[in-house]
Each structure stands twice: as structure tokens, then as C-alpha cells.
Amino acid sequence: MEITAAAVKELRDRTGCGMMDCKKALVECNGDAEKAIDFLREKGLAKAAKKADRNAKDGRIFSYIHNTGKVGVMVELDCETDFVAKTEEFQQLGHDIAMQIAAANPVYVTPEDVPADVLEREKNIYREQLIAEGKPADRLDKILEGKVRKYYEQTCLLEQAWIRDGDKKINDLIVALIAKMGENMKVRRFSRFSIGE
């Protein structure tokens, strides 16, 4: 099957991946764009996992003030080199993450950042709710697992659905740029300020 330049360009526009990666994905998936997107995402995850141990010692501090002037955010986004920190893509990612924090008000960066006592308290509350609702005892653990996952999606930045595209998590944005740039990146910390809070 011949892969046209137009198909490659369309896939590149949709994914932000390099032209050669897009062409390879389309070849691997017999021209099926949707399968090619999945292929690129899986490849990106694998690339990002390989880079996760590398030291992200450079980066930038990004800020965002909502137009009302009542909500402001500062976030540290790290990468490996100053070269990548200066790229338009990295700058855009930092801006998008700062806006996400302003809009979605996360408390932690990752699920691993949630203190054990906080998580245990949440689990106890959910467990009591489920018992009060009369849920079967043999199903409690499974339901509890789903509730904890939902808690992470609400309170942990990387697990939150992106405000501009609910099909993507914030972590997906970071992983995609790691795959494209070939450098590890991570949100180190953030602060959100709101008038009256």
C-alpha cells in the first residue's frame, strides 16, 4: 500500500510527531490513521519510559494569571537541556500546564505525592459510604479501587483530563513531547493562588 505525503502530513498535524515516525506508523498500520495514532502513542510511552530515569536538571518557571486577576499559578517544568527549554513546544507545554492548574485546581503532581494518611482517610470515607449504600462486601475492594482512581483524576495534575481535550491526560501531553524531543521532562512543583482562599 502506498502512503501518500498528504496522509503523512495529516497524521503529523494530528499527533505532533515527526514526519518519518508518522510515515512508519502508517506503513505499520496499513494506512489506517486511527491505528497509526495508537501505534505512535504506544511508541511514545515506551520512549518516555526509557527516558524517565534521566536527570531533568534544566527547565523553566511558568506563570499564568487568569484574566479576572483573582487566580494565579507558578509551575516548574524541568527538562534536560536549556536548548529544549527554549523551544516553542516546551514553552507551550508549560503554558498549558499552568492554565490547567488555574482551571482544575489540582493538589498534588502525581498519585505518589498523595500522603499515605490522606489516602487512607479518603479510602475510609469511601468504604463507609459504600457500606451505607448497601454495596455487597465482596465487591467493596473493586469499587474502592475505582473511587481511588477517580480521586487521583481530580486531585493529581498528571492524572487530570486536559481542559482543552478531555480525551488526553496532562501526563499524555508530557509523554508526547518527551517522545518528540528525546528528553525527559517533569513537573517538579507548582503553586496556585486564589483571592480569598
C-alpha atoms as a printed R data frame, in Angstrom:
    type eleno elety resid chain resno       x      y      z
1   ATOM     1    CA   MET     A     1   0.000  0.000  0.000
2   ATOM     2    CA   GLU     A     2   1.329  3.426 -0.948
3   ATOM     3    CA   ILE     A     3   1.383  6.018  1.846
4   ATOM     4    CA   THR     A     4   0.790  9.498  0.446
5   ATOM     5    CA   ALA     A     5   2.583 12.622  1.643
6   ATOM     6    CA   ALA     A     6  -0.834 14.124  2.418
7   ATOM     7    CA   ALA     A     7  -1.671 11.210  4.755
8   ATOM     8    CA   VAL     A     8   1.677 11.606  6.499
9   ATOM     9    CA   LYS     A     9   1.158 15.363  6.876
10  ATOM    10    CA   GLU     A    10  -2.363 14.873  8.256
11  ATOM    11    CA   LEU     A    11  -1.094 12.364 10.835
12  ATOM    12    CA   ARG     A    12   1.738 14.735 11.773
13  ATOM    13    CA   ASP     A    13  -0.751 17.589 12.238
14  ATOM    14    CA   ARG     A    14  -2.920 15.394 14.458
15  ATOM    15    CA   THR     A    15  -0.117 13.976 16.611
16  ATOM    16    CA   GLY     A    16   2.766 16.431 16.501
17  ATOM    17    CA   CYS     A    17   5.161 13.529 15.814
18  ATOM    18    CA   GLY     A    18   7.979 13.685 13.248
19  ATOM    19    CA   MET     A    19   7.316 13.014  9.557
20  ATOM    20    CA   MET     A    20   9.384  9.818  9.483
21  ATOM    21    CA   ASP     A    21   7.669  8.465 12.610
22  ATOM    22    CA   CYS     A    22   4.267  9.221 11.064
23  ATOM    23    CA   LYS     A    23   5.171  7.503  7.799
24  ATOM    24    CA   LYS     A    24   6.484  4.439  9.638
25  ATOM    25    CA   ALA     A    25   3.319  4.271 11.757
26  ATOM    26    CA   LEU     A    26   1.098  4.435  8.659
27  ATOM    27    CA   VAL     A    27   3.155  1.700  6.952
28  ATOM    28    CA   GLU     A    28   2.937 -0.492 10.082
29  ATOM    29    CA   CYS     A    29  -0.829  0.052 10.271
30  ATOM    30    CA   ASN     A    30  -1.587 -0.341  6.527
31  ATOM    31    CA   GLY     A    31  -2.609  3.283  6.130
32  ATOM    32    CA   ASP     A    32  -5.185  3.244  8.982
33  ATOM    33    CA   ALA     A    33  -4.768  6.683 10.609
34  ATOM    34    CA   GLU     A    34  -6.555  5.776 13.860
35  ATOM    35    CA   LYS     A    35  -4.403  2.667 14.376
36  ATOM    36    CA   ALA     A    36  -1.333  4.733 13.483
37  ATOM    37    CA   ILE     A    37  -2.222  7.234 16.229
38  ATOM    38    CA   ASP     A    38  -2.429  4.375 18.764
39  ATOM    39    CA   PHE     A    39   0.872  2.994 17.438
40  ATOM    40    CA   LEU     A    40   2.563  6.392 17.905
41  ATOM    41    CA   ARG     A    41   1.121  6.806 21.405
42  ATOM    42    CA   GLU     A    42   2.396  3.369 22.450
43  ATOM    43    CA   LYS     A    43   5.798  4.136 20.951
44  ATOM    44    CA   GLY     A    44   5.826  7.477 22.751
45  ATOM    45    CA   LEU     A    45   5.047  5.821 26.074
46  ATOM    46    CA   ALA     A    46   7.882  3.345 25.544
47  ATOM    47    CA   LYS     A    47  10.304  6.160 24.622
48  ATOM    48    CA   ALA     A    48   9.229  8.228 27.609
49  ATOM    49    CA   ALA     A    49   9.626  5.264 29.971
50  ATOM    50    CA   LYS     A    50  13.231  4.803 28.779
51  ATOM    51    CA   LYS     A    51  13.984  8.471 29.488
52  ATOM    52    CA   ALA     A    52  12.225  8.643 32.883
53  ATOM    53    CA   ASP     A    53  15.426  7.911 34.832
54  ATOM    54    CA   ARG     A    54  17.412 10.642 33.113
55  ATOM    55    CA   ASN     A    55  18.066 13.763 35.169
56  ATOM    56    CA   ALA     A    56  15.878 16.722 34.242
57  ATOM    57    CA   LYS     A    57  18.093 19.470 35.668
58  ATOM    58    CA   ASP     A    58  17.143 22.384 33.415
59  ATOM    59    CA   GLY     A    59  13.770 23.894 32.554
60  ATOM    60    CA   ARG     A    60  11.672 26.957 33.213
61  ATOM    61    CA   ILE     A    61   9.260 28.506 35.686
62  ATOM    62    CA   PHE     A    62   5.941 29.337 34.033
63  ATOM    63    CA   SER     A    63   3.259 31.628 35.369
64  ATOM    64    CA   TYR     A    64  -0.332 32.274 34.464
65  ATOM    65    CA   ILE     A    65  -2.704 34.933 35.795
66  ATOM    66    CA   HIS     A    66  -6.369 34.438 34.906
67  ATOM    67    CA   ASN     A    67  -7.945 37.455 33.187
68  ATOM    68    CA   THR     A    68 -10.018 38.247 36.290
69  ATOM    69    CA   GLY     A    69  -6.785 38.732 38.233
70  ATOM    70    CA   LYS     A    70  -8.142 36.517 41.010
71  ATOM    71    CA   VAL     A    71  -6.302 33.265 40.212
72  ATOM    72    CA   GLY     A    72  -2.580 32.888 39.572
73  ATOM    73    CA   VAL     A    73  -0.227 29.941 39.070
74  ATOM    74    CA   MET     A    74   3.512 29.290 39.108
75  ATOM    75    CA   VAL     A    75   4.797 25.919 37.906
76  ATOM    76    CA   GLU     A    76   8.289 24.476 37.498
77  ATOM    77    CA   LEU     A    77   8.614 22.318 34.380
78  ATOM    78    CA   ASP     A    78  12.004 20.625 34.065
79  ATOM    79    CA   CYS     A    79  13.839 19.124 31.100
80  ATOM    80    CA   GLU     A    80  17.417 18.017 30.447
81  ATOM    81    CA   THR     A    81  18.856 20.930 28.465
82  ATOM    82    CA   ASP     A    82  18.479 24.664 28.047
83  ATOM    83    CA   PHE     A    83  18.138 24.062 24.288
84  ATOM    84    CA   VAL     A    84  14.835 22.202 24.768
85  ATOM    85    CA   ALA     A    85  13.694 24.634 27.495
86  ATOM    86    CA   LYS     A    86  13.847 27.436 24.891
87  ATOM    87    CA   THR     A    87  11.772 25.632 22.248
88  ATOM    88    CA   GLU     A    88   8.304 26.812 21.338
89  ATOM    89    CA   GLU     A    89   6.855 23.360 22.100
90  ATOM    90    CA   PHE     A    90   8.273 23.331 25.641
91  ATOM    91    CA   GLN     A    91   7.053 26.885 26.238
92  ATOM    92    CA   GLN     A    92   3.579 25.915 25.021
93  ATOM    93    CA   LEU     A    93   3.519 22.850 27.286
94  ATOM    94    CA   GLY     A    94   4.471 24.988 30.291
95  ATOM    95    CA   HIS     A    95   1.737 27.498 29.470
96  ATOM    96    CA   ASP     A    96  -0.860 24.735 29.000
97  ATOM    97    CA   ILE     A    97   0.074 23.140 32.337
98  ATOM    98    CA   ALA     A    98  -0.129 26.492 34.153
99  ATOM    99    CA   MET     A    99  -3.600 27.105 32.655
100 ATOM   100    CA   GLN     A   100  -4.646 23.573 33.661
101 ATOM   101    CA   ILE     A   101  -3.632 24.224 37.268
102 ATOM   102    CA   ALA     A   102  -5.552 27.524 37.301
103 ATOM   103    CA   ALA     A   103  -8.700 25.907 35.892
104 ATOM   104    CA   ALA     A   104  -8.710 22.445 37.508
105 ATOM   105    CA   ASN     A   105  -7.089 23.235 40.892
106 ATOM   106    CA   PRO     A   106  -5.050 20.045 41.459
107 ATOM   107    CA   VAL     A   107  -3.483 19.469 44.881
108 ATOM   108    CA   TYR     A   108  -0.626 17.106 44.004
109 ATOM   109    CA   VAL     A   109   1.569 16.483 40.953
110 ATOM   110    CA   THR     A   110   1.321 12.639 40.899
111 ATOM   111    CA   PRO     A   111  -0.563  9.944 42.835
112 ATOM   112    CA   GLU     A   112   2.739  9.089 44.547
113 ATOM   113    CA   ASP     A   113   2.705 12.584 46.080
114 ATOM   114    CA   VAL     A   114  -0.550 11.952 47.971
115 ATOM   115    CA   PRO     A   115   0.401 11.407 51.643
116 ATOM   116    CA   ALA     A   116  -0.451  7.925 52.921
117 ATOM   117    CA   ASP     A   117  -2.627  9.277 55.759
118 ATOM   118    CA   VAL     A   118  -4.653 11.437 53.329
119 ATOM   119    CA   LEU     A   119  -5.216  8.469 51.011
120 ATOM   120    CA   GLU     A   120  -6.189  6.224 53.935
121 ATOM   121    CA   ARG     A   121  -8.692  8.816 55.187
122 ATOM   122    CA   GLU     A   122 -10.261  9.036 51.701
123 ATOM   123    CA   LYS     A   123 -10.481  5.244 51.468
124 ATOM   124    CA   ASN     A   124 -12.185  5.061 54.870
125 ATOM   125    CA   ILE     A   125 -14.742  7.685 53.826
126 ATOM   126    CA   TYR     A   126 -15.455  5.828 50.561
127 ATOM   127    CA   ARG     A   127 -15.698  2.492 52.398
128 ATOM   128    CA   GLU     A   128 -18.224  3.902 54.894
129 ATOM   129    CA   GLN     A   129 -20.258  5.404 52.041
130 ATOM   130    CA   LEU     A   130 -20.334  2.087 50.183
131 ATOM   131    CA   ILE     A   131 -21.391  0.181 53.296
132 ATOM   132    CA   ALA     A   132 -24.131  2.756 53.968
133 ATOM   133    CA   GLU     A   133 -25.326  2.318 50.362
134 ATOM   134    CA   GLY     A   134 -25.569 -1.431 50.953
135 ATOM   135    CA   LYS     A   135 -22.935 -2.468 48.423
136 ATOM   136    CA   PRO     A   136 -22.012 -6.175 48.627
137 ATOM   137    CA   ALA     A   137 -18.978 -6.821 50.866
138 ATOM   138    CA   ASP     A   138 -17.257 -8.974 48.220
139 ATOM   139    CA   ARG     A   139 -17.371 -6.048 45.751
140 ATOM   140    CA   LEU     A   140 -16.118 -3.302 48.098
141 ATOM   141    CA   ASP     A   141 -12.431 -3.572 47.164
142 ATOM   142    CA   LYS     A   142 -13.131 -3.376 43.431
143 ATOM   143    CA   ILE     A   143 -15.465 -0.379 43.821
144 ATOM   144    CA   LEU     A   144 -12.983  1.259 46.208
145 ATOM   145    CA   GLU     A   145 -10.238  0.889 43.585
146 ATOM   146    CA   GLY     A   146 -12.380  2.808 41.089
147 ATOM   147    CA   LYS     A   147 -13.124  5.548 43.628
148 ATOM   148    CA   VAL     A   148  -9.418  5.973 44.433
149 ATOM   149    CA   ARG     A   149  -8.633  6.221 40.702
150 ATOM   150    CA   LYS     A   150 -11.320  8.923 40.403
151 ATOM   151    CA   TYR     A   151  -9.797 10.736 43.403
152 ATOM   152    CA   TYR     A   152  -6.410 10.764 41.646
153 ATOM   153    CA   GLU     A   153  -8.039 12.109 38.458
154 ATOM   154    CA   GLN     A   154  -9.471 15.016 40.442
155 ATOM   155    CA   THR     A   155  -6.537 15.881 42.715
156 ATOM   156    CA   CYS     A   156  -3.352 14.877 40.840
157 ATOM   157    CA   LEU     A   157  -2.234 17.142 38.000
158 ATOM   158    CA   LEU     A   158  -0.761 14.415 35.784
159 ATOM   159    CA   GLU     A   159  -3.925 12.292 36.065
160 ATOM   160    CA   GLN     A   160  -6.325 15.128 35.242
161 ATOM   161    CA   ALA     A   161  -8.129 15.309 31.911
162 ATOM   162    CA   TRP     A   162  -6.700 18.180 29.880
163 ATOM   163    CA   ILE     A   163  -9.088 21.156 29.891
164 ATOM   164    CA   ARG     A   164  -8.695 21.561 26.101
165 ATOM   165    CA   ASP     A   165  -9.174 17.889 25.198
166 ATOM   166    CA   GLY     A   166 -10.858 15.600 27.728
167 ATOM   167    CA   ASP     A   167  -9.570 12.507 25.903
168 ATOM   168    CA   LYS     A   168  -6.000 13.336 26.962
169 ATOM   169    CA   LYS     A   169  -4.487 13.482 30.418
170 ATOM   170    CA   ILE     A   170  -1.824 16.041 31.316
171 ATOM   171    CA   ASN     A   171   0.655 13.165 31.512
172 ATOM   172    CA   ASP     A   172  -0.158 12.336 27.854
173 ATOM   173    CA   LEU     A   173   0.912 15.856 26.813
174 ATOM   174    CA   ILE     A   174   4.222 15.495 28.636
175 ATOM   175    CA   VAL     A   175   4.862 11.977 27.275
176 ATOM   176    CA   ALA     A   176   4.149 13.129 23.708
177 ATOM   177    CA   LEU     A   177   6.687 15.942 23.992
178 ATOM   178    CA   ILE     A   178   9.267 13.635 25.607
179 ATOM   179    CA   ALA     A   179   8.881 11.292 22.623
180 ATOM   180    CA   LYS     A   180   9.195 14.171 20.163
181 ATOM   181    CA   MET     A   181  12.131 15.988 21.811
182 ATOM   182    CA   GLY     A   182  14.029 12.968 23.118
183 ATOM   183    CA   GLU     A   183  14.480 14.421 26.608
184 ATOM   184    CA   ASN     A   184  12.995 13.606 29.980
185 ATOM   185    CA   MET     A   185  10.575 16.227 31.311
186 ATOM   186    CA   LYS     A   186   8.718 16.520 34.576
187 ATOM   187    CA   VAL     A   187   6.581 18.891 36.552
188 ATOM   188    CA   ARG     A   188   8.641 19.432 39.697
189 ATOM   189    CA   ARG     A   189   6.181 21.566 41.693
190 ATOM   190    CA   PHE     A   190   3.501 24.211 41.450
191 ATOM   191    CA   SER     A   191   1.638 26.805 43.492
192 ATOM   192    CA   ARG     A   192  -1.838 28.120 42.829
193 ATOM   193    CA   PHE     A   193  -3.040 31.349 44.365
194 ATOM   194    CA   SER     A   194  -6.681 32.384 44.581
195 ATOM   195    CA   ILE     A   195  -8.123 35.536 46.146
196 ATOM   196    CA   GLY     A   196  -9.986 34.706 49.334
197 ATOM   197    CA   GLU     A   197  -8.548 31.185 49.750
